[in-house]
Amino acid sequence: MSKSEDNPSKNTGLEFHYIKSPAFRVIHAEGTVGGLTPRGEVHVAFFSERPAIPRKVIHALNDDGTLGPEIAREGRDGFVREMDVDVVIPAEAAEQIGAFLIKLANESKELHSNIRGKKEK
């Protein structure tokens, strides 16, 4: 058997191998901001939301020297949107990615709907 017979994709199409770059990482994204670049490409920055981390917290000391309750906190009020990654995408790729994300969102909704339906039975 020849190598091309061993691997049918050699006869019928172009193979793509997925290799993670040294900078590859997984991020949690809760939203995006973005727009168009001066060259007309789509720019999307993904962010995760969290409460602001205080710059300083002061605790009272109990009479026995143990840590007492928090008495003061310094830092930002509100929430932080931490920008994790910024992606610049040609318009055609943005359309494909958008369609892919909509497809996955619909599948996720259907899956969760089926799970809720089974729990209610």
N, C-alpha and C positions, 0 to 999 in steps of 0.2 A: 504494500500500500504506500503510495507517495505521500509526502508531507501535505500537499493540498487536499488529498482525499482524507487524510487524518483529521483535518480541520476544515469543515465545510465553509466557514466564513472566508477562507482564502479564495474560494471559488465564487462567492456571491457578493462580497462587499468589502468595505474598507474597515479595518480594525482600529479602534481607539483604545489606548491603554491609559488608565487613570492612575497617576502617580502623585502623591502628596508632596508639595514643596516643603523645604525646611521651615517656612513661615506659616504652614498650615495650622489652623486652630479652629476650635468650635466656639461660637459665641452664642449668647442668648439675646435675641432681639425682640423688643416689644413695640417697636415703631421705626419710622424712617422720616428723614427730612431730605430735601433735595430740590433739584430743578435741572435746567439745561446749562451745559458748559458754554463758553464763548464759541466753541466749534460745533455746537448743536448736539452734543452727545448727552445722554441721560446721566445725571450724577445723583447717587443715592447714598446717604449716610445712615447706617443702622445704629440704633441706640437701645440701651436697657435703662429702665427706670428704677430708682430706689430712693429711700429717704436720705437726706444729706447726712454725711458722717460728720460728727462734731469735731472742731479743731481742738477743743479742750473740755473736759468734764471735771468738776470738783465734787468730791465726796467729803462728808463729815467723818470725823474719827470718833468711834465709840470710846467710852471711858476705859475699856479694857485694851484699846489699841487696835481693834479690828475695824475694818472698813464699814462706815455707816452709809446712810442714804445719800443719793445724789442731791446736791444743794445748788449747783449752778452748771450751766452748759453754754459754751460759746461756739458759734459757727453759723452756717447758713440755715435759714428757715426754709421750709418747703421740701421739694423733691429735686433730685438731680437726674438729668438725662445724660448718661455717660455714652459718649460717641465711641463705638467699638471699631467700626471699619467704614471706610468710604469706598464706593465702587463707581467707576465711570464705565458706561456701557453704550455701545452704538445702538441707535434706535431699533434696528432690526432684532438685535439680541434682546433688548428690553421687551419687545413684543413677545418673543418666545418665552422669556423668563416669566413675564406676566401671565401668559396662558398656562404655563407649567404650574405657577403658584395658585392660580384659580382652580385648576384641576385638583391639586393636592388639598386645597381648602375644602372643596366640595366633597372629596373622599373622606376627609377628616370629620366633616359635619355628619355625613351619612354613617360613619363608623360610630360616632358618639350617640347619634340618634338610635342606632340599633342596640347599643349597649344600654342606654336608658330604657328602651322598650323592653329588653329582657329583664331588667331589674324590677320593672313595674308589674311584671306578670307573676 
